[in-house]
Amino acid sequence: MSITTPLQAADNGSTSRTVLNDNFTAVEVAIEAVVNDGAPLATTSVAGRSRLSAAPVDATIPIAVGTNDTRMNVGAGMTVEEKAILVAIEAGTYFPAPQVVTFTSSGTWTKDAGLKYVVVEVQAVGGAGAAGVDGGSFGTPGGGGGAGGYTKELILASALGATETVTIGVAASSSFGSLCSATHGANASSDNGGAGGVGSGGDINVGGGDGSQGENSSASDTLGGNGGNSFYGAGGRGGRGSNGGANSNGSVGKNYGGGGGGGGANDSGTQGTGAAGGPAIVIVTEYY
C-alpha cells in the first residue's frame, strides 16, 4: 500500500490531489480515509466513505442513530465480516470493555459466546494466628498465620470448557478448574508463625509471606506475631500482652489472603486470641 498525499479534512469533490492508490482494498480505503481526518465528507470522492442519513443497505450491522451522522459506505466489494467490522469500528462497539466476574464463594464460571480469552487471578485464604498461652513466668504469645498464595494466568477461550468449577477454599486451596490454583496459608502453631501458601499453574505464581513468630519483647511484655502479607492483602497485627496486665487479641488478615495476627500472652489470666486470615477470592476478567 502507498499514500501519495494524506487526506485533509478540508478536501472536497473538486480537490484534484491523489489520495489513495489502486492497490488498496475496499476495507483499507475506508479505514485509511477515516483515520486521516476522522470526519468523512459527502463530497470527498474516496471509495469506502460517505456521509449518509441512513445505514448502507448492504451493511450487516446498521448504526441506530439519528440522521446526518457520519457513516462508512461499506460497499458491495466487502465481505460480510469486513462490513460488520467497519460499521462496528465507527459505532465504537468493536472493542468492548472487559467484563470482570469475582468469586468469594465456590461456584461455576460459564463461558459466553464471543469470548476471546480470560485473565484469571486466584488469591488463596490466609492462615490463622495462634492464641497466647500461659507460660509460667512469661506467657507464650501466638505466632502469625501465613498468607495465601497467588497465581495469575491468561487463558484462551479455546482452552476453556463450557463451564469451569471455581473453588474458594476455607483453610484449603482455591482454584479455577484444573488450570490454575493456589494453596492456603498455614495456621500458626503456638509461637511459631505459619508458612505462606504458593501459586501454581499460572503465568505468574506468587508465594504468600510467612507469619512472624510470637516474641517476648522484655521481661514483662510479649508480642504476638504479625500475619504474612499476600498479593492482595496485608497481614493482621499481632496482639500485645504484659505480665500482670491485660492481653490484646491478634487482628484479622487484611483484604484477601493476609495472615491473621497472633494473640498476646502473660503469666496468668486470660490470654489473647489469634485472628483469622483474610478470605480467598478468584477474579476472572473476560475479553471479547
Secondary structure, DSSP 4 states (H G I P E B T S, - for coil): ---SS---TT--TT-----S-TTS-HHHHHHHHHHHHSS--TT---TTEEEESS--TT-SS-----SSEEEE---TTS-HHHHHHHHHHHHT-SSPPPEEEEESS-EEEEPPTT--EEEEEEEPPPPPPPPPB--TTS-BPPPPPPPPPEEEEEEEGGGS-SEEEEE--SSS-EEETTTEEEPPPPPPBTTBPPPP--EESSSEEEPPPPPPPPEE-SSSEEEPPPPPP-SS-PPPPPPEEETTS-B-PPPPPPTTTPPPPPPP--SSSPPPPP-PPPPPEEEEEEE-
